[in-house]
C-alpha cells in the first residue's frame, strides 16, 4: 500500500530554516557519543523529541559488557555474542565492537561516570548468556542514569554542540538519492527545515508498538519509519527482543527487573514454587533472553497463571539490597521485600533488534545518512541481543559515526543550500479518528499476534487489522505528536508483520509455533523490508 512521503505538508518558500554541519537525531547514548566525537570545528545540532534525559539509554539498568578481567578474553565475549545471535551475527562487526569495548568504558570513566567499584576496581557482574563476569554497572541497578548524567554534562559543555529538547523529527529531507537534513516540529511553531551536510540517526527503538514493554513513551520507532519513507534499507524487523522479567502488578506501570538479578543467582519459579528453568536449558536462569522469555510464556500457559516469580530469598540480603537498591525501592511500594518475597514477573517488549541497515562504520544505504544504536541493524546482535551489548553498541557506533560523518561534514565546507523539496497539503481525514485509541488497539493486537509466540493465522489477523487502520490513518495529515507517533507505529507494525510472515522458521527472538525449528538451509539470512510502494 502506498503512503505519503512526508508526514506533514511544507513549502521551503514559506518555512523556517536552520543550517548545520552535522545533524544528530536522538539524544540517547549513541547520539550524544556521536556529538562528542565530531571534529570541534564543526557545528553540531542534536535534536530529541522529549527531554534530553528521556531515552532508552537512561532506563538501562544492567550495565555495559566489556572484557576487563584477566580471566576473560575477547574471544569469549565474541563467541557469547554469536551464540546468542542464533546464526545471524556478522562476526567481523562483533569482533570490532567487542575489542573496542574496554576503551569505550574507560572513556566514560574519564568523563566522570561513577561505575560501582569493588576493592578499588570496576565491579563486574555476569548476566544471561555470558560465560564470564564482564558487566560494569553504576548505582547498583541504574547504570543508564549515571552514564547519561555524565555524557549529558559533557555534551552541554561542548562549545560546538547545540541540544534541542521537545523537537519532533517528522521526516528526513532528501534531494535525489541523498539525505540533506530533516523536517522538524518545534514547540508551538511551524515546520522547521534543518539542512545538514551530514545526518546521523540515533533515535532508538520501537518498544511502544507493544502493550507490555520496558520502553519509555518516547520509543515509538520514529527514526526507523522516517528512514524507510526516505528510501533507506531496513531489515530484520521480525526480531523484537522480549525481556523475560518485568515487574507485574495489575494496574501498575511495568518496571524492568534487570537481567543482573538472575545473573547474581535469582531463581525463576512457577505459581507452585517449582524452579522450571532447570528443565529447559543447562544454563537455567542464565540462559539467553529468548530462551528464558519463551520458557516463562510456556509456564504461564501451563499453569494458567498471569505471571511467574523471581526468588532471591536464598541470596545474602545485604548484598541484594546493596546491588539492587532501585528494584528494592520500587517493590517495597507494593509491599514486597525482595530479600524475602517472590517478585511477580512476566516478559515484555524490550529491544528492537531490526532497524535501519548500516555497514561496519554506520553508513546507511542513503548517502548523507548515518545511524547508530538501537535504530540500526548493524550485524552485532543477529537474531537475539546478548545482555548489556546495547549500550556498548551505542558507544562504539556513536563514536565512529560522529567522527567519520563529522569529518565528512567538515570536508564539505561552509556551503549550504535549500533544495526544492515540497510536500503538498493533505486532507485532515475523518473527525472521529482517535489516535490514542487506535494506538492502544494496535499495541494489544501486536502483543497477541506478534508477541513471543507467532503463527500464520495470528499474523494474518494482525496484517488485516493493521492494513485497515493504515488505510484511514496514514493518508491523514496530523498536527500533533500523538498522531505522528501513531503513523510511525503503524508503519513499523506493517514491516514487522510482513517480515515475521516471511521467516518460516524459529530463530532467536522470532518463534513460529507452526515452524518451530531453526532452518539454516533456507533462513540463515536477513529479511530486507521493501521500499515505499509509491517511490
C-alpha positions in Angstrom: 0.0 0.0 0.0 1.3 3.5 -0.9 1.6 6.1 1.8 2.6 9.8 1.7 6.3 10.5 1.5 6.2 13.1 4.3 4.0 13.1 7.5 3.2 16.8 7.1 2.9 19.4 4.3 5.5 22.1 3.8 6.9 24.5 1.2 10.6 25.8 1.6 9.5 29.2 0.4 7.3 29.6 3.5 9.1 27.5 6.0 11.7 28.5 8.7 15.2 27.2 8.0 18.3 26.3 10.1 21.7 25.2 8.6 24.2 23.0 10.4 27.2 20.9 9.5 26.1 17.8 11.4 22.5 17.0 12.4 22.1 14.2 15.0 18.6 12.9 15.6 18.3 11.4 19.1 19.7 12.4 22.4 20.4 9.0 23.9 23.9 7.5 24.4 24.6 6.8 20.7 23.5 10.3 19.7 25.5 12.2 22.3 28.5 10.0 21.9 28.4 10.9 18.2 28.2 14.6 19.0 31.2 14.3 21.3 33.4 12.6 18.7 32.7 15.1 15.9 35.6 17.5 15.0 35.5 20.5 17.3 35.5 23.0 14.4 32.0 22.0 13.1 28.6 23.0 14.2 26.6 20.0 15.7 22.9 20.1 16.3 21.3 17.4 18.4 17.5 17.1 18.5 15.4 14.9 20.7 11.6 14.8 20.9 11.3 14.9 24.7 13.7 15.9 27.4 17.3 15.1 26.8 17.3 12.7 29.7 14.3 10.7 28.4 15.7 7.9 26.3 16.0 4.1 26.5 19.7 4.7 27.4 18.6 6.4 30.7 16.3 3.5 31.6 19.1 0.8 31.1 19.6 -1.0 34.4 22.1 -3.7 33.8 25.3 -2.2 32.5 27.9 -2.3 29.7 29.7 -5.5 28.6 33.4 -5.4 28.1 36.5 -7.6 28.7 38.1 -6.1 31.7 39.0 -9.1 33.7 42.2 -11.2 33.2 40.1 -14.4 33.4 38.1 -13.2 30.4 39.1 -12.8 26.7 37.8 -11.0 23.6 37.3 -14.4 22.0 34.9 -15.4 24.9 32.8 -12.2 24.5 32.7 -12.7 20.7 31.5 -16.3 21.0 28.9 -15.5 23.6 27.5 -12.7 21.4 27.5 -15.0 18.3 25.8 -17.9 20.2 23.1 -15.5 21.4 22.6 -14.1 17.9 21.5 -17.5 16.6 23.4 -17.5 13.3 22.8 -14.0 12.1 25.6 -12.0 13.6 28.3 -10.5 11.4 31.5 -11.9 13.1 33.6 -9.0 11.8 31.3 -6.5 13.4 31.1 -8.4 16.6 34.9 -8.6 16.9 35.3 -4.9 16.1 32.7 -3.9 18.8 34.0 -6.3 21.4 37.6 -5.2 21.0 36.5 -1.5 21.3 34.6 -2.1 24.5 37.3 -1.7 27.2 38.4 1.7 25.8 34.8 2.9 25.4 34.1 2.1 29.0 37.3 3.7 30.3 36.4 6.8 28.2 33.2 7.1 30.2 35.2 6.9 33.4 37.4 9.7 32.2 34.3 11.8 31.6 33.2 11.4 35.2 31.0 8.3 35.1 31.0 6.7 38.6 30.7 3.0 38.0 30.4 0.7 41.0 33.8 -0.4 42.4 34.9 -3.5 44.3 38.3 -3.3 46.2 39.0 -0.1 44.2 38.5 -1.7 40.8 35.5 -1.7 38.5 33.0 -4.2 39.8 32.0 -6.8 37.2 28.9 -8.9 37.2 27.6 -11.7 35.0 24.3 -11.8 33.1 22.4 -14.3 31.0 24.3 -15.7 28.0 27.7 -14.5 29.3 30.4 -17.0 30.1 32.3 -14.6 32.4 31.7 -11.7 34.7 32.2 -8.7 32.4 29.3 -6.2 33.0 30.2 -2.8 34.6 27.3 -1.2 36.4 26.5 2.0 38.3 24.3 2.9 41.2 23.7 -0.8 41.7 20.9 -1.1 39.1 20.7 2.3 37.5 23.6 2.3 35.1 21.8 4.3 32.4 21.0 7.1 34.7 24.6 7.6 35.8 26.1 7.1 32.3 23.7 9.6 30.8 24.3 12.1 33.5 28.0 12.2 32.7 27.5 12.2 28.9 24.8 14.9 29.0 27.0 17.1 31.2 29.9 16.6 28.7 27.7 17.4 25.7 26.3 20.6 27.4 29.8 21.9 27.9 30.9 21.3 24.3 31.0 24.7 22.6 30.2 23.4 19.2 27.2 21.2 20.3 23.6 22.6 20.5 21.0 20.5 22.2 17.3 20.9 21.3 14.6 19.3 23.5 11.0 18.9 22.6 11.8 18.7 18.9 9.9 16.0 16.9 11.6 14.7 13.8 8.9 14.4 11.2 10.9 13.2 8.3 14.3 13.1 6.6 14.7 15.5 3.8 16.1 14.1 0.5 17.4 15.6 -2.6 17.5 13.0 -5.3 19.0 9.9 -3.6 20.8 11.7 -0.7 19.7 12.8 2.7 20.1 16.6 3.2 18.6 17.2 6.6 15.3 16.8 8.3 11.9 18.4 8.8 11.3 19.1 12.4 8.3 20.3 14.6 9.5 22.7 17.2 7.3 23.8 20.2 4.4 26.0 19.2 5.6 26.7 15.7 5.6 25.8 12.1 7.6 23.1 10.4 11.3 23.9 10.6 13.6 22.6 7.9 17.1 21.8 9.0 19.7 21.5 6.2 22.8 19.5 7.1 25.9 18.4 5.3 25.6 15.0 7.1 22.9 13.5 9.3 23.2 10.8 12.0 20.1 8.9 13.1 20.2 7.8 16.7 16.6 7.8 17.7 16.3 4.5 19.4 13.8 1.6 19.2 10.1 0.9 19.0 9.0 -1.0 22.1 5.8 1.1 22.3 4.3 -0.9 19.4 3.5 -3.4 22.2 1.3 -3.1 25.2 3.8 -4.7 27.6 7.1 -3.0 27.3 10.1 -1.8 29.3 10.5 1.2 27.0 9.5 4.7 27.9 6.7 6.5 25.9 9.2 8.1 23.5 10.2 4.7 22.0 7.8 4.8 19.0 10.3 4.0 16.3 10.1 7.4 14.6 13.6 7.2 13.1 13.2 3.8 11.5 9.9 4.9 10.0 11.4 8.1 8.7 14.4 6.3 7.2 12.1 3.8 5.5 10.0 6.6 4.0 13.1 8.3 2.8 14.2 5.1 0.9 16.9 3.7 3.3 17.1 0.0 3.6 15.5 -1.5 6.7 15.9 -5.2 7.7 15.3 -7.8 10.5 12.1 -6.2 11.6 10.7 -9.6 12.8 13.2 -9.6 15.7 11.9 -7.8 18.7 13.6 -8.9 21.9 11.3 -9.6 24.9 12.9 -9.1 28.3 11.9 -12.1 30.5 11.3 -10.1 33.7 9.0 -7.1 34.0 7.5 -6.5 37.4 3.9 -7.5 37.0 1.4 -5.9 39.4 -2.0 -5.4 37.9 -2.8 -1.8 37.3 0.7 -0.5 37.8 3.3 0.7 35.3 5.5 -2.1 34.2 9.0 -1.9 35.7 12.1 -3.7 34.3 13.8 -6.2 36.6 17.3 -6.3 35.3 19.0 -9.3 33.8 21.6 -8.9 36.5 19.1 -10.2 39.1 19.3 -13.7 37.5 23.0 -13.1 36.9 23.5 -12.8 40.6 21.7 -16.1 41.2 18.0 -15.5 41.5 15.7 -18.4 40.6 12.5 -18.4 38.5 9.6 -20.3 40.0 6.1 -21.0 38.8 3.0 -20.4 40.9 3.5 -23.7 42.7 7.1 -22.9 43.6 8.8 -25.1 41.0 12.1 -23.9 39.6 11.2 -24.6 36.0 14.3 -23.3 34.1 16.3 -26.4 35.2 14.1 -28.4 32.8 14.6 -26.1 29.9 18.2 -25.2 29.5 21.5 -26.3 31.1 22.2 -22.7 31.8 19.0 -22.4 33.8 18.1 -18.8 34.7 21.3 -17.6 33.0 20.2 -18.8 29.5 19.8 -16.1 26.8 16.7 -13.9 26.9 14.9 -15.6 24.0 15.1 -19.0 25.8 14.0 -17.6 29.2 11.2 -15.5 27.8 9.7 -18.4 25.9 10.0 -20.7 28.9 8.1 -18.1 31.0 5.5 -17.8 28.4 5.1 -21.6 28.3 5.0 -21.8 32.1 2.3 -19.2 32.3 0.2 -21.1 29.7 0.8 -24.4 31.5 -0.2 -23.1 34.9 -2.9 -20.8 33.6 -1.4 -18.0 35.7 -0.7 -14.4 34.8 3.0 -14.5 35.7 5.9 -16.4 37.2 8.1 -15.3 40.2 11.7 -14.3 40.8 13.1 -15.7 44.0 16.1 -14.1 45.7 15.4 -15.4 49.2 18.4 -17.8 49.1 20.9 -14.9 48.5 22.6 -12.7 51.0 20.1 -10.0 52.0 22.7 -7.3 52.5 24.2 -8.0 49.1 20.8 -8.0 47.4 19.8 -4.6 48.9 23.2 -3.1 48.0 23.3 -4.4 44.5 19.6 -3.6 43.5 18.6 -0.6 45.5 16.2 0.8 42.8 14.4 -2.5 42.4 14.1 -2.9 46.1 12.6 0.5 46.4 10.0 0.0 43.7 9.0 -3.4 45.0 8.7 -2.0 48.5 5.9 0.3 47.2 3.9 -2.8 46.6 4.7 -4.4 50.0 7.4 -6.7 48.5 10.7 -7.3 50.3 12.9 -8.6 47.5 15.2 -10.4 50.0 12.2 -12.5 51.3 9.2 -12.2 48.9 8.8 -13.7 45.5 8.6 -11.0 42.8 5.8 -11.4 40.2 7.2 -11.0 36.7 6.4 -11.6 33.1 8.0 -10.8 29.7 7.7 -7.6 27.8 9.0 -6.0 24.6 12.4 -4.6 25.3 14.8 -4.1 22.4 14.3 -3.5 18.7 16.9 -5.8 17.1 15.9 -4.9 13.5 16.2 -1.4 12.1 18.0 0.7 9.5 20.7 -1.3 7.7 24.2 0.0 8.3 27.7 -1.1 7.3 30.6 -1.6 9.7 31.1 2.2 10.2 27.4 3.2 10.5 26.7 4.3 6.9 23.1 3.6 5.7 22.2 2.9 2.1 21.1 6.5 1.8 24.0 8.8 1.1 24.4 11.6 3.7 22.7 9.5 6.3 24.4 7.6 9.1 22.9 5.7 12.0 23.9 4.3 15.4 22.4 2.4 18.3 19.0 0.7 18.6 17.7 2.4 15.5 20.0 0.2 13.4 20.5 -3.4 12.2 24.3 -3.5 12.4 25.0 -7.2 12.4 26.1 -7.1 16.1 23.0 -8.7 17.6 21.9 -11.2 14.9 18.6 -12.7 15.8 18.8 -12.1 19.6 20.8 -9.5 21.5 23.2 -10.6 24.2 22.6 -8.8 27.5 24.4 -5.5 28.1 25.7 -5.3 24.5 23.2 -2.4 23.7 24.8 0.5 25.5 28.1 -0.9 24.2 26.8 -0.7 20.6 25.7 2.9 21.1 29.1 3.9 22.4 31.1 2.3 19.7 28.9 3.2 16.7 28.3 6.6 18.2 32.0 7.3 18.3 32.6 6.0 14.8 29.7 7.8 13.1 30.3 11.0 14.9 34.0 11.0 13.9 33.5 9.9 10.3 30.3 11.8 9.5 31.7 14.8 11.3 34.9 14.8 9.2 32.9 14.4 6.0 30.7 17.4 7.0 33.9 19.4 7.8 35.3 18.5 4.4 32.2 19.8 2.7 33.0 23.3 3.9 30.6 26.0 4.9 28.4 25.9 1.8 24.7 25.5 2.4 21.7 25.5 0.2 17.9 25.0 0.2 16.7 22.3 -2.2 13.3 22.4 -3.9 11.7 19.8 -1.6 7.9 20.2 -1.1 5.1 18.2 0.5 1.6 19.0 -0.7 -1.2 19.6 1.9 -3.5 16.6 2.5 -6.9 16.2 4.0 -7.2 16.1 7.8 -9.3 13.0 7.4 -12.3 11.8 9.5 -13.0 13.9 12.6 -13.9 10.8 14.6 -10.3 9.4 14.5 -8.9 9.0 18.0 -5.2 8.4 17.6 -4.7 7.2 21.2 -7.5 4.7 20.9 -6.1 3.3 17.6 -2.6 3.1 19.2 -3.9 1.2 22.1 -5.7 -1.3 19.8 -2.5 -1.7 17.8 -0.5 -2.4 20.9 -2.9 -5.1 22.1 -3.0 -6.7 18.7 0.7 -6.8 18.4 1.1 -8.3 21.9 -1.4 -11.0 21.0 -0.3 -11.9 17.5 3.3 -10.6 17.1 4.5 -11.4 20.6 6.8 -14.2 21.9 4.9 -16.9 20.0 3.6 -16.4 16.5 1.7 -18.4 13.8 0.2 -17.9 10.4 -3.4 -17.3 11.4 -2.4 -14.8 14.0 -0.1 -13.0 11.6 -2.9 -12.9 9.0 -5.3 -11.3 11.6 -2.6 -8.8 12.5 -2.0 -7.9 8.9 -5.7 -7.4 8.2 -6.3 -5.1 11.1 -3.1 -3.1 10.6 -3.9 -2.6 6.9 -7.4 -1.4 7.8 -6.0 1.2 10.3 -3.4 2.2 7.8 -6.0 3.0 5.1 -7.5 5.8 7.0 -4.7 6.9 9.4 -1.7 7.1 7.1 -3.1 9.4 4.4 -4.3 11.9 7.1 -2.3 14.9 8.0 -2.0 15.2 11.8 -0.8 18.3 13.6 0.4 16.8 16.8 2.8 14.2 18.3 0.2 11.5 19.1 -0.9 11.4 15.5 2.6 11.4 14.1 3.6 8.6 16.5 0.6 6.6 15.5 1.5 6.8 11.8 5.1 5.7 12.7 3.9 2.8 14.8 1.5 1.6 12.1 4.3 1.8 9.5 6.6 -0.3 11.7 3.9 -2.8 12.6 3.4 -3.4 8.8 7.1 -4.0 8.3 7.3 -6.3 11.4 4.3 -8.4 10.5 5.5 -8.8 6.9 9.0 -9.9 7.9 7.6 -12.3 10.6 5.3 -13.9 8.0 8.2 -14.3 5.5 10.5 -16.0 8.1 9.0 -19.5 8.2 11.3 -20.9 10.9 12.1 -20.1 14.5 15.4 -18.3 15.3 16.4 -16.2 18.3 13.7 -13.7 19.2 11.4 -14.9 16.4 9.4 -18.0 17.3 6.8 -19.6 15.0 4.9 -22.4 16.6 3.9 -23.6 13.1 7.6 -23.6 12.1 9.3 -24.4 15.4 12.7 -25.4 14.2 15.7 -23.4 13.1 16.3 -23.8 9.4 19.8 -22.7 8.4 19.5 -24.2 4.9 16.8 -21.7 3.9 16.7 -18.9 6.5 20.2 -18.1 7.7 19.8 -14.7 6.0 18.4 -11.2 6.7 15.0 -10.2 5.5 15.0 -6.7 4.0 11.9 -4.7 4.2 10.6 -3.4 0.9 10.9 0.3 0.0 7.9 2.5 -0.1 5.4 1.4 -2.7 4.8 5.0 -4.0 8.5 5.6 -4.6 
